[in-house]
Each structure stands twice: as structure tokens, then as C-alpha cells.
Amino acid sequence: MFTETNLIESIYSAELGLKNYEIYRIDRQLGLLESGGGALIAVHKSIKSKLLLSINDQFECIFVHIKIKNINFIISTVYIAPSSNNSLYQKYILSLENILNQYAYDRIILTGDFNLPDVSWDPNSFKPSSNQ
């Protein structure tokens, strides 16, 4: 799973050199936001996979279903720019809730670059956000 791929439509997935992988990607639409961004999930072709949803609306996000040894996974990666406001995070959460309500799953793997500098990732502490 990759974020900030900086890929554009004119770069083909085959050019990435990821042979034997199914490529699921969402590129930043140039002109909507600054350059950069993008998200990509590469799944080995020996693993059954299916694109569930891709979002390219002020942030880039991909949801893919994979099945390994009869265990269903939803894997996702997202890129949300540092300048994003709370409404974009709410939009991402709504997308996640919709996916979880639509598909049976055993495990969920969420990855990405959420650009949340005010979050304390220490599970033993709580630091209120300065922009609440």
C-alpha cells in the first residue's frame, strides 16, 4: 500500500514494474488540488481481490476486498492532504461506514497518510486538539 504516489493518468500501471500484482490506484486529479497525493494498493495475483470503492474527491482513497484462506479482508489506503478540514475526515469516515455496512468481512486493515499532526499516538495519554 502506497500513498503520495504522485502518479498521473498518463503513467500506466504496467510501467510501475510490479509484475504479478493487481494494481488498484487512484491518482490526484490535476487542477483540483496541488500536485502530489494519490493512493495505490498492489495485491499479488495469487490472492483473490476485488476493488470495492475508489474515491477521488479532495482526498484519494481505495477500498479492496481480498480473500486469504477463507478469511475476508477489507484493505484500504488513503491520502488526505495536510491542509484538509474536518469535513474531509468526516467524508472519509462516512465512506468507511458505508463499506462496512455493505460487505461481509472478517478483518479490516486501514492504512494511509491521514496528516493528523495534533493527534497523540501514545495510547497512555490524551491531548485535546488545538482546533476543536
C-alpha positions in Angstrom: 0.0 0.0 0.0 1.4 3.4 -1.1 0.3 7.0 -0.6 1.6 10.2 -2.2 2.2 8.2 -5.3 2.3 11.4 -7.4 1.1 9.3 -10.4 -1.0 10.8 -13.2 -3.3 9.2 -15.7 -0.7 9.1 -18.4 1.5 6.8 -16.4 0.3 3.2 -16.9 0.3 0.7 -14.1 2.4 -1.6 -16.2 5.2 1.0 -16.1 5.5 0.6 -12.3 7.4 -2.7 -12.5 5.1 -4.5 -10.2 4.8 -7.7 -12.2 2.5 -10.4 -10.8 0.5 -7.8 -8.9 -3.0 -6.5 -9.4 -2.8 -2.7 -9.2 -5.6 -0.7 -7.7 -4.8 3.0 -7.8 -6.4 6.4 -7.6 -4.4 9.4 -8.9 -4.8 13.0 -7.9 -6.8 14.9 -10.5 -4.6 17.7 -11.6 -6.2 21.1 -11.4 -8.4 20.2 -8.4 -5.7 20.4 -5.8 -2.0 20.9 -5.7 0.2 18.2 -7.2 1.1 15.1 -5.3 -1.3 12.8 -3.4 -2.6 9.6 -4.8 -3.0 6.1 -3.3 -2.2 2.6 -4.6 -2.7 -0.9 -3.4 -0.8 -3.8 -5.0 -2.2 -7.3 -4.4 -0.2 -10.4 -5.6 -2.1 -12.1 -8.3 -2.2 -15.4 -6.3 -4.6 -13.6 -3.9 -8.2 -13.2 -4.9 -9.0 -9.4 -4.9 -11.7 -7.0 -6.0 -12.0 -3.3 -6.0 -14.9 -2.1 -3.7 -14.6 1.6 -3.9 -12.2 4.3 -5.0 -12.7 8.0 -4.1 -11.1 11.0 -5.7 -12.9 13.9 -4.2 -10.4 16.3 -2.4 -8.7 13.2 -1.0 -7.7 9.8 -2.5 -8.9 6.5 -1.1 -9.1 2.9 -2.2 -11.0 0.0 -0.6 -10.2 -3.5 -1.8 -11.6 -6.9 -0.8 -9.1 -9.8 -0.5 -9.6 -13.3 0.5 -6.8 -15.4 2.0 -7.6 -19.0 3.2 -11.3 -18.3 3.6 -10.7 -15.1 5.6 -12.2 -12.0 4.1 -10.3 -8.8 4.5 -11.1 -5.2 3.5 -7.9 -3.3 3.0 -7.8 0.4 2.5 -5.3 3.2 2.0 -6.0 6.9 2.0 -4.1 10.1 1.4 -5.6 13.3 3.0 -3.6 16.5 2.4 -2.3 18.4 5.4 -4.5 21.4 4.6 -7.7 19.4 4.8 -10.5 20.4 7.1 -12.7 18.3 9.4 -15.4 17.8 6.8 -13.0 15.7 4.6 -12.2 13.4 7.6 -16.0 13.1 8.2 -16.4 12.2 4.5 -13.8 9.5 4.8 -15.5 8.1 7.9 -18.8 8.0 6.1 -17.2 6.1 3.2 -15.7 3.7 5.7 -19.1 3.2 7.4 -20.8 2.6 4.1 -18.2 -0.1 3.1 -18.5 -1.8 6.4 -22.3 -1.9 6.1 -22.3 -3.3 2.6 -19.7 -6.0 2.8 -19.1 -9.1 5.0 -15.6 -9.0 6.4 -13.5 -10.8 9.0 -10.6 -8.3 9.2 -10.1 -4.7 8.3 -6.7 -3.1 7.6 -6.7 0.7 7.3 -3.5 2.4 6.2 -2.6 5.8 4.8 -1.3 9.2 5.3 -4.0 11.0 7.4 -1.9 14.0 8.1 -3.1 14.4 11.7 -0.2 16.2 13.4 -2.2 17.1 16.5 -3.1 13.5 17.3 -1.2 11.9 20.2 -0.5 8.3 19.1 0.6 7.4 22.6 -2.2 5.1 24.0 -1.4 6.2 27.5 -2.1 9.9 27.0 -4.8 12.3 25.9 -4.1 15.7 24.4 -7.1 17.7 23.2 -6.7 19.1 19.7 -6.0 22.8 19.5 -8.5 23.2 16.7 -11.6 21.6 18.3 
